[in-house]
Amino acid sequence: MPVASSTYWNQVHGHTAADVEKDLEGLQTMRNLGRNMAFLIRAIGAERAKAGLPLEERDVFTSFADGK
């Protein structure tokens, strides 16, 4: 599963919105996360448009007759 990363822990700190606005490092981290998420979404979309979705196997199911 693709996971978008950032530069540090994906969080900001503060008790109020005004406090959060003072957490410049946290806001920077969130901007980096947002850009990385947007890049990943666009990259997946471009590959999906080019190659389609991978095949998914759904015809075999495990069923044990003895219930174990």
Summary of the structure (lengths in Angstrom):
residues: 68
radius of gyration: 20.8
end to end distance: 30.4
largest distance: 61.8
contacts: 113
relative contact order: 0.14
helix: 50%
strand: 0%
